[in-house]
Structure formats: structure tokens, C-alpha cells
Amino acid sequence: MTATTPIDLRRPEGKGLATGTLGLWGSTVIGLASTAPVYSLVATLGFVVLAVGAQAPIAFVIAFVPMLFIAFAYRELNRAVPDCGTTFTWGTKAFGPFVGWLGGWGVAVAGMVVLANLAQIAAIYFWSLIGDGSLSENVPLVTGTGVFFIAAMTWISWRGVEIGERLQNVLLAIQYLALAIFVIAALTQFFSGTAPDATPFDWAWFNPLGFTDWSGFIEAILLALFIYWGWDTCLALNEETKDPKRIPGLAALLTTVILLVTYVAVTVAAMMYAGLGTDGTGLGNEANADDFFLAIKDGLLGPFGWVLVVAVLISAVSSTQTTILPTARGTLAMAAYKALPRRFATVHPEYKTPSFSTVVMGVVASLYYIGMTLISDNILQDSILSLGLAIAFYYGITGYACVWYFRKDLFSSARDFFYKGLLPLLGALMLTYAFVQSAIDMYDVDYGYSGSLLGIGSTFVLGIGALAVGVVLMLIWFAFPRSKPFFRGETLNRDSKVLVPDDPAEYGRSIDGGLA
């Protein structure tokens, strides 16, 4: 297939992507990198502690539950329909073209918004690392650097999934090395008695009945949900794995479990080292909530405090690259089934990547980042706060799609009942509640940084507005004659074959050693 060859829906060999590229290790690494574990902890841990205090560890455990249940939905749907369109493809097969299209839009919105934030964080930490602090407050400099990071990661994603996978191996290793250093240093100071507020471990931190405030509990769970988001990237690369029906789903489950262990371990170590006090380095100090690592790096690691700064920088840059991957492949799949203009289905003839979709993703994210920065940094921050709506939206669609798609098989066995029905349904219901509760909270003008827009909470306007834009774009595309085969259910329906190779025996050895 060349870069200009139209997609032929009768061809069984796939969309032209580089099949057999990733094994289990590579898929898991990309899934972990997409969540930006170090940055996610930096951005979330302090606020979770402010919301629920000593119950922070159990909050991360509870938030893991719906993620695990939705991971089961992804696994089961991927086994039956291993398509890089993921939520778009599965939602269309289960509920029809309109729901599927909006599910694909939800993936795109989440990617675009988080890319802007990741680029800004990477730029701020880059100049904090090499400057005296004033450079990181220079808005034009930070914005230009952030756009550069987006451009660089877009090029890597365009250049091929192999180079991206190799890069992520290195970047993820640095992140986990930094987290290991953090945990070891924190526990060492706790046991030596030199921690600023040594707090003995208490099993009550894991008591799910220990929450005293319902609103604080909900806030903590919603925050914790955000830091798990991103593991589904390995499913979007299913067509590029050695065994697309098995490896991506297993990688997703491994990713979520590894993240759970990581987040709980770091949270416990941080609480034992710094305590929950509201002064100094305490986790209850509101001044430290938005960047706990920065507040304790010098006391914890002394002259090596820069290690944590580098870790956050690496985490943001790493996730910038992996966030581009699922969105580009999602729009590729949409175009392949005529849900978007044909140009989005362009695949590079040599690198076997969705070249046009990847470039568009980078350009749109850069323009969005620049536009939000020019309007107001507060608006940009509010758009990040609204991200949970898009995440809950498309994860929820995936859960419901799993139940409905397999509805005739649910009582074939106990396994099918639980993994294809009950658990995905529970996960979807939890995320639906998270969506509704988040929207209600965001409607308040005191929620977020910008106050009100149109007389209601700015975060609500940005979050719901972003999803509403998808409805408008879908209706615009619906008006074009070329879209009719998709919206009539001709190019993609429950019975249509997906554009992906089915036989893993045809694939070559993966670049990570063929781990499967």
C-alpha cells in the first residue's frame, strides 16, 4: 500500500500498519509510559491527601477497580475485534455509527487536551532544571519549548512504532529508577529517624470504611481515576503486535496492576516520610499539593534532588509521544471505515505509520496549546480538570459496548458472564457515575481556576463543550455524500470483518525479542 492508495474495504490484510512489531514487553512498556506514572503522582498525590487524608492509599485501590473492570472489557472486545479503532470500532459494532463516532471523538479530545498539558509541564521542568527558576516562568519561552516537544514526539511517532518503543524502554526505565530511589530514600530516612515527620505505617490507611466525608471521597476517586488513564494505548497498537488478539489485552491488564502497585507503594512511602501535616513538607500542606516532589526533593535527596526533576520531565515527554499513538490510529480506523475523510487513512509506505493522522494530531495539539495559553493559563488548567469527562465518557462506552456486543454469549459460561458481562457493566456504571458527579461538581462557578463562562463553571463549559463539538463535527461529516456508507452501517457493522490480519503465524519476530 502506498501513501495515496485508497482503503479497499474488501481487502483482508489490514490497514497497512507494521504488523508483528511489538511483543508483550513492548506493549506493556508503551501502556505504562502513556500513563506518565511520575508526573501523574506529582500532579495528583497532594490533592488526594487533601481530600481524604490518611485514606489516600485505599483511594488509589478503589479507583483501580473500575479501571480493571474496563480493562477486562478491552481484553474481551480485542480478542473478538482486534482493531486499532478500539472504542470507535467496538462502539459502532455494538450500538451503531453515531455512538461509535462519538466514542472515537472522546479518545481524540482526551489526547488533544492532555498533550497540551504534558508539553507545558515538560517545558517548565526543562527550564527549571537548567535555569535559575525565572526561565520556567517565561510564558513565551515555555510555550515555544512545549510546542517543540510536541513536534519532536510527533516526528518520532511518524517515524515508526519501533523507534518509539525503543525510546520508551529507556524513558520508562528512568522513571521507575527515580521512583525506586524515592521510595528507598523515604523509607531509609523513616527508619533512621531523620524523616521530617516520620509517620508509622498503619493498616487503617487501607480501610475502605475509613472515609469520613463523601464529597472528599468522590473527589479523591475522580483524581485517582485520572492517573490510571492511558493504559489503553497498548490496545490501540493491537494491529502492530505479534499476536493482536491476545497480547494487547494481557498488556493492558499487566499495566493496570503494575500501576496500582506503583502508586500505592509511593503513596505509603511518602506518608511515612512526610506525614500528613499542614506545614513544611507535610502532604496536607496546600502549598505543596500541586508538586509534592518539588517540595521535598532537597530534603530527601540533598544535592541529588535534581533526579526527581528529571523524572518528571522525562515522564511528561514520554507520555507526550505515547499519547499521540492511540489518537492517530483511532482517526486512521475512522477513515478506513469512511467515518472521516479518506486522507486520514494515509499510511506511510516505508514506516507503516498513520502518517497524516499523526501529523494532524501534533498540529492540532500545538494549536490548541498555543490558543489556550494566549487566552489564559487558567483556561488551559481548567481544560485539564475537565479531562475526566472525556475519559469517563469513552471508557464507559467501551464497557457498555462489551456487554451489548456479547449479550448472546453471557450465559454460555461463568467466565463469559463475569468477564464479558458483569465486570464490564459494573465498570461502565462506575464511570457513568463519575461522569455525572464530575459534571455536577464542575457546574459550580467556584470549581477550577477561571470562575464562570456563560454564567456557569468554566470547567463544565470546557468539558461538556469539547464533547458537544464532536456532535457538531459528526453532523458536518454526515452531510457529505462520502460519509453515507458509514452512517448507513455498510462499511462497519456487527457482522462486517475488521481490517486487520487474523493469523498471528504470519507475523515476524518482534523487536523486543518476541516475548508473548
C-alpha positions, 0 to 999 in steps of 0.5 A, spaced: 500 500 500 502 506 498 501 513 501 495 515 496 492 508 495 485 508 497 482 503 503 479 497 499 474 495 504 474 488 501 481 487 502 483 482 508 490 484 510 489 490 514 490 497 514 497 497 512 500 498 519 507 494 521 504 488 523 508 483 528 512 489 531 511 489 538 511 483 543 508 483 550 514 487 553 513 492 548 506 493 549 506 493 556 512 498 556 508 503 551 501 502 556 505 504 562 509 510 559 502 513 556 500 513 563 506 518 565 506 514 572 511 520 575 508 526 573 501 523 574 503 522 582 506 529 582 500 532 579 495 528 583 498 525 590 497 532 594 490 533 592 488 526 594 491 527 601 487 533 601 481 530 600 481 524 604 487 524 608 490 518 611 485 514 606 489 516 600 492 509 599 485 505 599 483 511 594 488 509 589 485 501 590 478 503 589 479 507 583 483 501 580 477 497 580 473 500 575 479 501 571 480 493 571 473 492 570 474 496 563 480 493 562 477 486 562 472 489 557 478 491 552 481 484 553 474 481 551 472 486 545 480 485 542 480 478 542 473 478 538 475 485 534 482 486 534 482 493 531 486 499 532 479 503 532 478 500 539 472 504 542 470 507 535 470 500 532 467 496 538 462 502 539 459 502 532 459 494 532 455 494 538 450 500 538 451 503 531 455 509 527 453 515 531 455 512 538 461 509 535 463 516 532 462 519 538 466 514 542 472 515 537 471 523 538 472 522 546 479 518 545 481 524 540 479 530 545 482 526 551 489 526 547 488 533 544 487 536 551 492 532 555 498 533 550 497 540 551 498 539 558 504 534 558 508 539 553 507 545 558 509 541 564 515 538 560 517 545 558 517 548 565 521 542 568 526 543 562 527 550 564 527 549 571 532 544 571 537 548 567 535 555 569 535 559 575 527 558 576 525 565 572 526 561 565 520 556 567 516 562 568 517 565 561 510 564 558 513 565 551 519 561 552 515 555 555 510 555 550 515 555 544 519 549 548 512 545 549 510 546 542 517 543 540 516 537 544 510 536 541 513 536 534 519 532 536 514 526 539 510 527 533 516 526 528 518 520 532 511 517 532 511 518 524 517 515 524 515 508 526 512 504 532 519 501 533 523 507 534 518 509 539 518 503 543 525 503 543 525 510 546 520 508 551 524 502 554 529 507 556 524 513 558 520 508 562 526 505 565 528 512 568 522 513 571 521 507 575 529 508 577 527 515 580 521 512 583 525 506 586 530 511 589 524 515 592 521 510 595 528 507 598 530 514 600 523 515 604 523 509 607 531 509 609 530 516 612 523 513 616 527 508 619 533 512 621 529 517 624 531 523 620 524 523 616 521 530 617 515 527 620 516 520 620 509 517 620 508 509 622 505 505 617 498 503 619 493 498 616 487 503 617 490 507 611 487 501 607 480 501 610 475 502 605 470 504 611 475 509 613 472 515 609 469 520 613 466 525 608 463 523 601 464 529 597 472 528 599 471 521 597 468 522 590 473 527 589 479 523 591 476 517 586 475 522 580 483 524 581 485 517 582 481 515 576 485 520 572 492 517 573 490 510 571 488 513 564 492 511 558 493 504 559 489 503 553 494 505 548 497 498 548 490 496 545 490 501 540 497 498 537 493 491 537 494 491 529 502 492 530 503 486 535 505 479 534 499 476 536 493 482 536 488 478 539 491 476 545 497 480 547 494 487 547 489 485 552 494 481 557 498 488 556 493 492 558 491 488 564 499 487 566 499 495 566 493 496 570 496 492 576 503 494 575 500 501 576 496 500 582 502 497 585 506 503 583 502 508 586 500 505 592 507 503 594 509 511 593 503 513 596 505 509 603 512 511 602 511 518 602 506 518 608 511 515 612 516 520 610 512 526 610 506 525 614 500 528 613 501 535 616 499 542 614 506 545 614 513 544 611 513 538 607 507 535 610 502 532 604 496 536 607 500 542 606 496 546 600 502 549 598 505 543 596 499 539 593 500 541 586 508 538 586 509 534 592 516 532 589 518 539 588 517 540 595 521 535 598 526 533 593 532 537 597 530 534 603 530 527 601 535 527 596 540 533 598 544 535 592 541 529 588 534 532 588 535 534 581 533 526 579 526 527 581 526 533 576 528 529 571 523 524 572 518 528 571 520 531 565 522 525 562 515 522 564 511 528 561 515 527 554 514 520 554 507 520 555 507 526 550 509 521 544 505 515 547 499 519 547 499 521 540 499 513 538 492 511 540 489 518 537 492 517 530 490 510 529 483 511 532 482 517 526 486 512 521 480 506 523 475 512 522 477 513 515 478 506 513 471 505 515 469 512 511 467 515 518 472 521 516 475 523 510 479 518 506 486 522 507 486 520 514 487 513 512 494 515 509 499 510 511 506 511 510 509 506 505 516 505 508 514 506 516 507 503 516 505 509 520 498 513 520 502 518 517 497 524 516 493 522 522 499 523 526 501 529 523 494 532 524 494 530 531 501 534 533 498 540 529 492 540 532 495 539 539 500 545 538 494 549 536 490 548 541 496 549 546 498 555 543 490 558 543 489 556 550 495 559 553 494 566 549 487 566 552 489 564 559 493 559 563 487 558 567 483 556 561 488 551 559 488 548 567 481 548 567 481 544 560 485 539 564 480 538 570 475 537 565 479 531 562 475 526 566 469 527 562 472 525 556 475 519 559 469 517 563 465 518 557 469 513 552 471 508 557 464 507 559 462 506 552 467 501 551 464 497 557 457 498 555 459 496 548 462 489 551 456 487 554 451 489 548 456 486 543 456 479 547 449 479 550 448 472 546 454 469 549 453 471 557 450 465 559 454 460 555 459 460 561 461 463 568 467 466 565 463 469 559 458 472 564 463 475 569 468 477 564 464 479 558 458 481 562 458 483 569 465 486 570 464 490 564 457 493 566 459 494 573 465 498 570 461 502 565 456 504 571 462 506 575 464 511 570 457 513 568 457 515 575 463 519 575 461 522 569 455 525 572 458 527 579 464 530 575 459 534 571 455 536 577 461 538 581 464 542 575 457 546 574 459 550 580 462 557 578 467 556 584 470 549 581 477 550 577 481 556 576 477 561 571 470 562 575 464 562 570 463 562 562 456 563 560 454 564 567 456 557 569 463 553 571 468 554 566 470 547 567 463 544 565 463 549 559 470 546 557 468 539 558 461 538 556 463 543 550 469 539 547 464 533 547 458 537 544 463 539 538 464 532 536 456 532 535 457 538 531 463 535 527 459 528 526 453 532 523 458 536 518 461 529 516 454 526 515 452 531 510 457 529 505 455 524 500 462 520 502 460 519 509 453 515 507 456 508 507 458 509 514 452 512 517 448 507 513 452 501 517 455 498 510 462 499 511 462 497 519 457 493 522 456 487 527 457 482 522 462 486 517 470 483 518 475 488 521 481 490 517 486 487 520 490 480 519 487 474 523 493 469 523 498 471 528 503 465 524 504 470 519 507 475 523 515 476 524 519 476 530 518 482 534 523 487 536 523 486 543 525 479 542 518 476 541 516 475 548 508 473 548 
